[in-house]
Amino acid sequence: MPDEAQWRNERVQVSYGDSLDGYAAWESPACIVSDGAYGVLGFEGDTSDHLALPDWYEPHIAAWAKHATPQTTLWFWNSEIGWAAVHPVLERAGWRYVNANVWNKGKGHVAGNVNTATIRRFPVVTEVCVQYVREARVDGLHLREWLIREWKRSGRPMKEANTACGVADVATRKYLDPGHLWYFPPPEMFQKLCDWANEHGVPEGRPYFSIDGRKPGTAEEWAAMRSKFSCPFGVTNVWDRPALRGKERIAIPGGKAVHLNQKPLDLLTRIIEASTDEGDVVWEPFGGLFSACIAAHHAGRRAFGGEIDPTYYHYGLERLKQEVRPHPSI
Ligand SMILES: C[S@@+](CC[C@H](N)C(=O)[O-])C[C@H]1O[C@@H](n2cnc3c(N)ncnc32)[C@H](O)[C@@H]1O
C-alpha cells in the first residue's frame, strides 16, 4: 500500500486502488477518458486478447452510465479490434456512438522493428479514440419525439413553430422533423418554442415542454440535455502525431520508460477541451501516470483518477506533484 493512498489539490483528486471502488465518491463527470485494457497483456491485469475485453470493461461501463448525465462524453481509447469487441457493451449500457478518431503514429512507430515479409498484414501504427455520448430522454422519449409530442399537445399548427422562433421555416423543418433531418434546437430557440406553446397552447394541457414535469422548461435545462462539443479549426478525426518520446515520457533513472501506455498530453488536452468547459469534471479511471488528470488540471478542469498498480501509482503521483501544487489543507 503506497504511503499516500489518496492525494488531492484544489482541482485534482487521485487514489490508489480499483476505480470500481472509487466511482461512487467521485463527482459526476462531464467527460470520461478511458484508457484501460487493450487485450495485449500491456500491464498487470490486461487480457491476452480482445475476446476477454467485453467482460473486463462491463462493470466499468455500467458504473460510468450510472454516474453520467446527458452532458457526459466518453472517450474510449483502444486498438481497432479492442474497440470493436467492446462497442456492443457500450451500446447496451446506453452510450451512443458519435465518432471514431484515429491516432496515426506514423511510419516512425514501426521503422526498424517490423519484418513485412513475415507479419502477413500491414504494420499497425494507429490506435482509436472513440467518442460516445448519453442518449437523453424525457418521459421516456427521445428528445426529437418529445419536442414533436409537446408541440402537438399544445394544439398549435406545426407551421406556427416558425412564427414562435421568428424564423422563415427552419423551426418546423428541423426542430420538429420526425426523422434524420432533426436538429437539436439551440437553447434560445427551445425557450421560444416553450414560451409560445405555454402562452398560446390550449390551457388545459399546460405546462408544455416541461423537463421537470412541473413548470415550463428553461433554456438552461435544455442546454444540459446534451453533451458539450467544440471543434478547433482544422482538426479532423485523423490525428497525426508520433508516439510519445523525449522529455514528456516519464522514465526511471537509466532511461527506461515507466509506463508503455503513457498518452501524449496534447491529445488528451484536445479531447478534454473539446467536450468540457473550465471547472467541469473529468474522470480518468485507468490512471497510469495520470496523463488525463494533468491535462485536465492544465486546462482549468477538475479531475478524479484511480490507479490499481502500486508502482504506476507511485510514479503517477510523483509526476502529478511536480506538475501541480498540493492543496494547502492537506
Ligand atoms: C493503458 S494504461 C493507462 C495509461 C495512462 N493513460 C497514461 O497516460 O499513463 C491502463 C492503466 O489502468 C490501470 N488499471 C487497470 N485496471 C484498473 C482498475 N480497475 N482501477 C484502476 N486502475 C486500473 C493499469 O494498472 C494501467 O496502469
The ligand as an SDF file (V2000), in Angstrom:
LIG
                    3D

 27 29  0  0  0  0  0  0  0  0999 V2000
   -3.3680    1.7890  -20.6380 C   0  0  0  0  0  0  0  0  0  0  0  0
   -2.8640    2.1870  -19.0610 S   0  0  0  0  0  0  0  0  0  0  0  0
   -3.2220    3.9170  -18.9140 C   0  0  0  0  0  0  0  0  0  0  0  0
   -2.0710    4.8280  -19.2100 C   0  0  0  0  0  0  0  0  0  0  0  0
   -2.4240    6.2820  -18.9930 C   0  0  0  0  0  0  0  0  0  0  0  0
   -3.3870    6.7230  -19.9740 N   0  0  0  0  0  0  0  0  0  0  0  0
   -1.1970    7.1890  -19.0610 C   0  0  0  0  0  0  0  0  0  0  0  0
   -1.1480    8.0890  -19.9250 O   0  0  0  0  0  0  0  0  0  0  0  0
   -0.2920    7.0000  -18.2560 O   0  0  0  0  0  0  0  0  0  0  0  0
   -4.0750    1.4570  -18.0480 C   0  0  0  0  0  0  0  0  0  0  0  0
   -3.8180    1.5710  -16.5730 C   0  0  0  0  0  0  0  0  0  0  0  0
   -5.0150    1.2160  -15.8780 O   0  0  0  0  0  0  0  0  0  0  0  0
   -4.6580    0.5640  -14.6660 C   0  0  0  0  0  0  0  0  0  0  0  0
   -5.8660   -0.1900  -14.2260 N   0  0  0  0  0  0  0  0  0  0  0  0
   -6.3330   -1.3410  -14.7290 C   0  0  0  0  0  0  0  0  0  0  0  0
   -7.4810   -1.6990  -14.1170 N   0  0  0  0  0  0  0  0  0  0  0  0
   -7.7580   -0.7300  -13.1950 C   0  0  0  0  0  0  0  0  0  0  0  0
   -8.8040   -0.5120  -12.2540 C   0  0  0  0  0  0  0  0  0  0  0  0
   -9.8210   -1.3810  -12.1340 N   0  0  0  0  0  0  0  0  0  0  0  0
   -8.7490    0.5730  -11.4690 N   0  0  0  0  0  0  0  0  0  0  0  0
   -7.7010    1.4560  -11.5740 C   0  0  0  0  0  0  0  0  0  0  0  0
   -6.6920    1.3100  -12.4600 N   0  0  0  0  0  0  0  0  0  0  0  0
   -6.7050    0.2370  -13.2620 C   0  0  0  0  0  0  0  0  0  0  0  0
   -3.4700   -0.2750  -15.0560 C   0  0  0  0  0  0  0  0  0  0  0  0
   -2.6670   -0.6440  -13.9480 O   0  0  0  0  0  0  0  0  0  0  0  0
   -2.7450    0.6380  -16.0450 C   0  0  0  0  0  0  0  0  0  0  0  0
   -1.7430    1.4020  -15.4120 O   0  0  0  0  0  0  0  0  0  0  0  0
  1  2  1  0
  2  3  1  0
  2 10  1  0
  3  4  1  0
  4  5  1  0
  5  6  1  0
  5  7  1  0
  7  8  2  0
  7  9  1  0
 10 11  1  0
 11 12  1  0
 11 26  1  0
 12 13  1  0
 13 14  1  0
 13 24  1  0
 14 15  1  0
 14 23  1  0
 15 16  2  0
 16 17  1  0
 17 18  1  0
 17 23  2  0
 18 19  1  0
 18 20  2  0
 20 21  1  0
 21 22  2  0
 22 23  1  0
 24 25  1  0
 24 26  1  0
 26 27  1  0
M  CHG  2   2   1   9  -1
M  END
$$$$
